[in-house]
Amino acid sequence: MNEFLIILKFYLYISEELFYQLTLLEFHNFGFIHLSIPAPIRELIIFALESCDHEEFEDLKSNEEIAQVNFFFKKKKVLLIRNQ
């Protein structure tokens, strides 16, 4: 009977640890969207710029120019990461 209780406690501990690890894994994927077709980054940047209200600033460049600069820097970072 004593061995049974030890095995039962071990089983409960392992089950608890398993669910804890699964929860951490799911929390890590929280907010992650899987796209079947990759979204064009430049268009997503333009969409984000159009959704915010920056029309009141006259000295800003156009959304296309800002998107082009952002895309260039993101592409540059990808190349730096791949070279490491």
Sequence and secondary structure as in RCSB ss.txt:
>XXXX:A:sequence
MNEFLIILKFYLYISEELFYQLTLLEFHNFGFIHLSIPAPIRELIIFALESCDHEEFEDLKSNEEIAQVNFFFKK
KKVLLIRNQ
>XXXX:A:secstr
 HHHHHHHHHHHHHHHHHHHHHHHHHHHTTT    SS   HHHHHHHHHHHS  TT TTS  HHHHHHHHHHHHH
HHHHHHHH 
